[in-house]
Amino acid sequence: MPFDLLSDLVTDYTVRTVALGAMALGAASGALGSFAVLRRQSLLGDAISHAALPGIVLAFMITGTKSTLPLLIGAALAGWLATLFVIAVVRTTRLPEDSALGIVLSVFFGAGLVLLTNVQRREDASQAGLTTFLFGQAATLLERDVWIIIGLGGFAVLVLLLGWKEFKLLAFDPEFAGSIGFPVRALDVLLVSVLVIAIVVGLQTVGVVLMSAMVVAPAAAARQWTDRLGTMVLIAAIFGAGAGLVGATASGLAAGVPTGPAIVLSATAIVVVSLLLAPRRGLIWNAARQARGRRALRTDTVLTDLFALGEQHRGQTHGHAATLIAALGPTRGAVGPALVQLASRGLAEQLDDQSWLITSDGNAEARRILRHRLATDPDGVPLVEDEDR
Amino acid sequence: MPIAVEIQLVAVLTAVACAIPGAFLVLRRMALLSDAISHTVLLGIVLAYFVVRDLGSPLLIVAAAGTGVLTVALVETLTRTRLVRQDAAIGLVFPALFSVAVILVSRYAGNVHLDTDAVLLGELAFSPFRRLSANGLDLGPRALWVMGTVLALVLGFIAAFYKELKISTFDPALAAALGFSPTLLHYAFMGLVSVTAVGAFDAVGSVLVVALMIAPPSAAYLLTDSLPRMLVYSALIAAASAIAGFWLAWTVDASIAGAMATMAGVAFVLAFGFAPERGLVALARRRARQRLEFAQLMLTVHLLHHEHADEADRESESEHLEEHLRWTPTFARRIVDRAERDDWVERDGRYLRLTGEGRARARAALG
């Protein structure tokens, strides 16, 4: 079965075309999406893709064809206009940006719907298939469309690379960029314009409703794996391409699974895995680090408690009961594992079943810990801390 | 009732029911949560449908509202991990849940009335054909009753919690200090938004719920600074957009829901352009007036500066202003005329002299 899939990918025209197209659009939207996510404009993609609908239908009404390029140009113009409108509203009114995005998204889409239903009711079959733009239907992709996706997506990425230094500064410190004389507004519009291009090339495959996920998901996933912009953009492009490949193939294999949702779910799976597993930022990594920290703290506390007991009962050679040590510590719970760990490090020894004694190495280590605590927290408790308990 | 009247009634009820909670969404900067909710309620509807196999069951609405609240909770949980920001969290959660719903619908429910286009787009024109009847008595379109109930619920909730909503919207810290839980209120409110979205969803589709929730309140926000007025204006603009939308759709033979959204957009653009104090035109006029006022003040400061000095005569020639203040001759003449009309300066042959009033203004400007 996997071999069938592999051979399909190599030989079957439709599967190969669709997979290639989905990969190309995933890579482009992943790369451009990184900037949108970093600039807190994740939902701009949502607005742009919805706003493209009237452009698509108008382009069809004007040209009368459903060939990809005119429709994409219409989509891009509408998306671009919508973006400029958002920028204008945010700049001149007190409306929050999310309201501006919401208006543009829904009103443009509504206008697109008026045009679309109007065209549909003209009893003219040539429009059939325009609705695939809502959810995307990759099966309608032709080899020529894939070349258009690769060409336009490549162009968008190329512009991104050419303006790399400027866009980077714009994303992280726009005030500084302005102060050293960069044309911030023009750069803003340029960056958003290439984002528009990356989005419209995906509409035919993923659809206007879900295309926004292709902007956000690969970038949000990539962000978890690195702190470097260049690496993030590269990883996002790879994730986007991977989601495109998996989603398009799954949709091709299973009947009744539209391409757009399949690709989006693949991208979401990548996000979930990244959020959980990414080193240093991931949730599991973090939980493990916290548990490690808690364990170390408890072991240190048990050691210093043992040390304090030793100081109070100088010269005594019998041990101290584990239950007593547990009662001293700030956190209830088992001190057993901590004692065993101390014993394995040679800092404490077990005398009999229930009693423990600190070793000379343990004394030295406890002094070091207490001195360190005192140094980092001058108001902290003095050396023998349990005197008045 | 004629069908056209029934459709318009449903449209107006839907629009108003959406616009009122929408006003709080705009003020609380949560506009796009409505986008997320209106999409993900589909998942609740689909899952509940698989359980009860009846599209008319009230369980569908409960489940849908549940997924709406779940969406908000997921977005907030994701934001709290601090691994992604809120905007990205919204952009991750709702497409995922919506995708699951779309796949479920197109794979397993293709033969019932639950196709994705209808869900996404809604069709108000069909609402009069699904009627509610009791004992053979026709009670009118089902959507009319659904939206009427939703609107009553919305009004009841807002009336009951108006004070709390207001405080927690404008000053969440005060709300918490006063002792009621902003979180609880937040989730209750989001539940209300979800119920509204579900009710409206059937009539106008998920994307256009967003238009009705966001565009009229945004327009109202540009028209007034008072919350009660903003609520009333939102409702009025929404109702007007609904009726205008109906007639637009009638004229061009197109989707009513789409036309309503378009008209809501037109209303917003009108407010954006022509709102009395915050519109673009008002802004431009105010800026132009301020430019003239400032220039007039500059003129008096300039004259005061050179008064009693050797060059006083030369500096107060009106031709000289062009050189010194870099004004065009027309602009200089206009400013001098204005200043003269206000009795800030007077002409003395070729020269300009400050009046008492003008001198006082200039001194005040210099502090």
HADDOCK unambig.tbl for C-alpha pairs under 7 A between the chains (distance, minus, plus):
assign (segid A and resid 37 and name CA) (segid B and resid 88 and name CA) 6.55 0.50 0.50
assign (segid A and resid 40 and name CA) (segid B and resid 87 and name CA) 6.53 0.50 0.50
assign (segid A and resid 42 and name CA) (segid B and resid 87 and name CA) 5.73 0.50 0.50
assign (segid A and resid 42 and name CA) (segid B and resid 88 and name CA) 5.23 0.50 0.50
assign (segid A and resid 42 and name CA) (segid B and resid 91 and name CA) 6.55 0.50 0.50
assign (segid A and resid 43 and name CA) (segid B and resid 87 and name CA) 6.27 0.50 0.50
assign (segid A and resid 43 and name CA) (segid B and resid 91 and name CA) 6.17 0.50 0.50
assign (segid A and resid 93 and name CA) (segid B and resid 278 and name CA) 6.95 0.50 0.50
assign (segid A and resid 96 and name CA) (segid B and resid 29 and name CA) 6.36 0.50 0.50
assign (segid A and resid 98 and name CA) (segid B and resid 29 and name CA) 6.63 0.50 0.50
assign (segid A and resid 98 and name CA) (segid B and resid 31 and name CA) 5.76 0.50 0.50
assign (segid A and resid 98 and name CA) (segid B and resid 32 and name CA) 5.98 0.50 0.50
assign (segid A and resid 99 and name CA) (segid B and resid 26 and name CA) 6.05 0.50 0.50
assign (segid A and resid 99 and name CA) (segid B and resid 31 and name CA) 5.21 0.50 0.50
assign (segid A and resid 99 and name CA) (segid B and resid 214 and name CA) 6.41 0.50 0.50
assign (segid A and resid 102 and name CA) (segid B and resid 31 and name CA) 6.42 0.50 0.50
assign (segid A and resid 102 and name CA) (segid B and resid 32 and name CA) 6.02 0.50 0.50
assign (segid A and resid 102 and name CA) (segid B and resid 210 and name CA) 6.73 0.50 0.50
assign (segid A and resid 102 and name CA) (segid B and resid 214 and name CA) 6.44 0.50 0.50
assign (segid A and resid 103 and name CA) (segid B and resid 211 and name CA) 6.02 0.50 0.50
assign (segid A and resid 103 and name CA) (segid B and resid 214 and name CA) 6.10 0.50 0.50
assign (segid A and resid 103 and name CA) (segid B and resid 215 and name CA) 5.36 0.50 0.50
assign (segid A and resid 106 and name CA) (segid B and resid 207 and name CA) 5.84 0.50 0.50
assign (segid A and resid 106 and name CA) (segid B and resid 208 and name CA) 5.81 0.50 0.50
assign (segid A and resid 106 and name CA) (segid B and resid 210 and name CA) 5.95 0.50 0.50
assign (segid A and resid 106 and name CA) (segid B and resid 211 and name CA) 4.80 0.50 0.50
assign (segid A and resid 106 and name CA) (segid B and resid 261 and name CA) 6.94 0.50 0.50
assign (segid A and resid 107 and name CA) (segid B and resid 211 and name CA) 5.87 0.50 0.50
assign (segid A and resid 107 and name CA) (segid B and resid 261 and name CA) 5.25 0.50 0.50
assign (segid A and resid 107 and name CA) (segid B and resid 262 and name CA) 5.35 0.50 0.50
assign (segid A and resid 107 and name CA) (segid B and resid 265 and name CA) 5.41 0.50 0.50
assign (segid A and resid 110 and name CA) (segid B and resid 208 and name CA) 6.52 0.50 0.50
assign (segid A and resid 110 and name CA) (segid B and resid 258 and name CA) 3.92 0.50 0.50
assign (segid A and resid 110 and name CA) (segid B and resid 259 and name CA) 6.43 0.50 0.50
assign (segid A and resid 110 and name CA) (segid B and resid 261 and name CA) 5.14 0.50 0.50
assign (segid A and resid 110 and name CA) (segid B and resid 262 and name CA) 5.61 0.50 0.50
assign (segid A and resid 111 and name CA) (segid B and resid 258 and name CA) 5.83 0.50 0.50
assign (segid A and resid 111 and name CA) (segid B and resid 259 and name CA) 6.58 0.50 0.50
assign (segid A and resid 111 and name CA) (segid B and resid 262 and name CA) 5.24 0.50 0.50
assign (segid A and resid 113 and name CA) (segid B and resid 255 and name CA) 6.61 0.50 0.50
assign (segid A and resid 113 and name CA) (segid B and resid 258 and name CA) 5.26 0.50 0.50
assign (segid A and resid 114 and name CA) (segid B and resid 254 and name CA) 5.14 0.50 0.50
assign (segid A and resid 114 and name CA) (segid B and resid 255 and name CA) 5.33 0.50 0.50
assign (segid A and resid 114 and name CA) (segid B and resid 258 and name CA) 5.17 0.50 0.50
assign (segid A and resid 114 and name CA) (segid B and resid 259 and name CA) 5.85 0.50 0.50
assign (segid A and resid 117 and name CA) (segid B and resid 254 and name CA) 4.95 0.50 0.50
assign (segid A and resid 117 and name CA) (segid B and resid 255 and name CA) 5.77 0.50 0.50
assign (segid A and resid 118 and name CA) (segid B and resid 252 and name CA) 6.81 0.50 0.50
assign (segid A and resid 118 and name CA) (segid B and resid 253 and name CA) 5.81 0.50 0.50
assign (segid A and resid 118 and name CA) (segid B and resid 254 and name CA) 4.64 0.50 0.50
assign (segid A and resid 210 and name CA) (segid B and resid 95 and name CA) 5.86 0.50 0.50
assign (segid A and resid 212 and name CA) (segid B and resid 91 and name CA) 6.91 0.50 0.50
assign (segid A and resid 213 and name CA) (segid B and resid 91 and name CA) 6.05 0.50 0.50
assign (segid A and resid 213 and name CA) (segid B and resid 92 and name CA) 6.18 0.50 0.50
assign (segid A and resid 213 and name CA) (segid B and resid 95 and name CA) 6.06 0.50 0.50
assign (segid A and resid 216 and name CA) (segid B and resid 88 and name CA) 6.21 0.50 0.50
assign (segid A and resid 216 and name CA) (segid B and resid 91 and name CA) 6.22 0.50 0.50
assign (segid A and resid 216 and name CA) (segid B and resid 92 and name CA) 6.64 0.50 0.50
assign (segid A and resid 217 and name CA) (segid B and resid 92 and name CA) 6.07 0.50 0.50
assign (segid A and resid 220 and name CA) (segid B and resid 84 and name CA) 6.68 0.50 0.50
assign (segid A and resid 256 and name CA) (segid B and resid 106 and name CA) 5.63 0.50 0.50
assign (segid A and resid 256 and name CA) (segid B and resid 107 and name CA) 4.83 0.50 0.50
assign (segid A and resid 257 and name CA) (segid B and resid 103 and name CA) 5.56 0.50 0.50
assign (segid A and resid 257 and name CA) (segid B and resid 106 and name CA) 6.65 0.50 0.50
assign (segid A and resid 257 and name CA) (segid B and resid 107 and name CA) 6.32 0.50 0.50
assign (segid A and resid 258 and name CA) (segid B and resid 103 and name CA) 6.76 0.50 0.50
assign (segid A and resid 261 and name CA) (segid B and resid 99 and name CA) 4.38 0.50 0.50
assign (segid A and resid 261 and name CA) (segid B and resid 102 and name CA) 6.96 0.50 0.50
assign (segid A and resid 261 and name CA) (segid B and resid 103 and name CA) 6.70 0.50 0.50
assign (segid A and resid 264 and name CA) (segid B and resid 96 and name CA) 6.47 0.50 0.50
assign (segid A and resid 264 and name CA) (segid B and resid 99 and name CA) 6.91 0.50 0.50
assign (segid A and resid 265 and name CA) (segid B and resid 96 and name CA) 5.85 0.50 0.50
assign (segid A and resid 265 and name CA) (segid B and resid 99 and name CA) 6.73 0.50 0.50
assign (segid A and resid 268 and name CA) (segid B and resid 96 and name CA) 6.41 0.50 0.50
